[in-house]
Amino acid sequence: MTRKIRLGAFLPGGGQHVAAWRHPDSPADGATSFAFHVQLAQEAERGLFDAYFLADGLAVSFGGGMEGGNAKVAGFEPVTLFSALAPLTRNIGFIATASTTYEEPYSVARKFASLDLISDGRAGWNVVTTATEAAAHNFNLDQQHPHAVRYARAAEHVEVVRKLWDSFEDDAFIRDKETGRFFHEGKLHATNHRGAHFKVKGPLNVSRSPQGHPVIVQAGQSEDGRGLAAATAEVIFTAHQRLDTAQEFYRDIKARARGLGRDPAHILVMPGVSPFVGRTLEEAQEKYDRLTSLILPEDGISLLNGLTGGTLDLRGYDLDGPLPPAPPTEGMKSRQALIRAIADENGFTIRQLYQWVASARGHFTIVGTPETIVDTLQEWFENEAADGFNILPPWLPTGLTDFVDLVIPELQRRGLFRTEYEGRTLRENLGLPFPANRHALARGAAHAAE
């Protein structure tokens, strides 16, 4: 089978760009409008996207901070939202974010297994460690846990969740009304996990779905993040500005996975791309300039304060001067380094920097025609930089519709993207294998050894 580009759609109702909600095309209440989210999900499905992806924060972030500006000061919890959207769609997957730092494995396993059943096998879990002091203050802490501690907990957390998802074997339920036998007791398994961070007896009280269990997604780029992703993730969202850094990340992740005994083809690397699409370059540039003009300086400053780890307060600095050094953070170390690199490599002032990252938070912003945008995506896809892309439309719904109507047909014309969904589950559409139940595998191995 010819390798195809995979596409995720990052669609926060309030828009991705820090000023998106001010655009005339965007509903000002999009973040808390269920009807608008229905429209977005159905539009992304019209474009044959693999999945609708949502990040999540566990604290209010005012201004333009990391959680995305004033339009995101309030919004929906993603799993709840996706459970409502699933019956209104047929093929598109739903990748929701949940924190390994502030949620227990049993609760995470239960709600994602439920979403997976509700959606007939279209759920994915974006594993995050949550890197803000504001979130820590909402969960009984005076300050967030150190970076290394969060990732050690995350690795064990994912291990426990995966064990819980294997509590029932695929054929455990008999449901025979004549005999009265509902399930096969020998195919329900306790978890019995005891580790450094968690003690979980199990089993989980939700059965497996048509795709076995939700797809595991991760987005870390630090050394700890890469290690966790290579060991556990099936899809990796990543942020790069250049082909060479994307290639380094891609090759490193695939090599690490191979070293851990995993098939590198079963880990999809999907860099984020924020496209401003125009039928001409001039039209695309006008769209970029118009949205950029709507940024309030205080939102731009707040955005950079968040992206640089919350250790640098830019208030009072000359906006037309250089970005000052930022003290190290226990937050998103890789994103802090990326923002610094963007500023240094482009010689950006503070104002120019927040204008450039306002749409994509460090992901790759492309301003161009469908042909030039696809040229870039194809170059990355064919040169060991990407298996697909997480598309971040700058404002909604128009930015998404532009991509569906203009870019998708060009991808299809070049044979790079599907013309119809391959299957019903998220795994089938992503080309990922069905995860065999560990207990069924062990029984099969035991029988083979006899």
Secondary structure, DSSP 8 states (H G I E B T S, - for coil): -----EEEEE--TT-SSTTGGGSTTS-TTGGG-HHHHHHHHHHHHHTT-SEEEE---SS---TT-TTTSGGGSS---HHHHHHHHGGG-SS-EEEEEEETTTS-HHHHHHHHHHHHHHTTS-EEEEEE----HHHHTTTT-SS---HHHHHHHHHHHHHHHHHHHTSB-TT-EEEETTTTEEE-GGGB----EE-SS-EE----SS--BTTBS-EEEE---SHHHHHHHHHH-SEEEE--SSHHHHHHHHHHHHHHHHHTT--GGGSEEEEEEEEEE-SSHHHHHHHHHHHHTT--HHHHHHHHHHHTTT----TTS-TTSB-------SS-HHHHHHHHHHHHHHT-BHHHHHHHHTTTTTSEEEEE-HHHHHHHHHHHHHTTS-SEEEE--SSTTHHHHHIIIIIHHHHHHTT-S-SS-S-SSHHHHHT------HHHHHHHHHHHH-
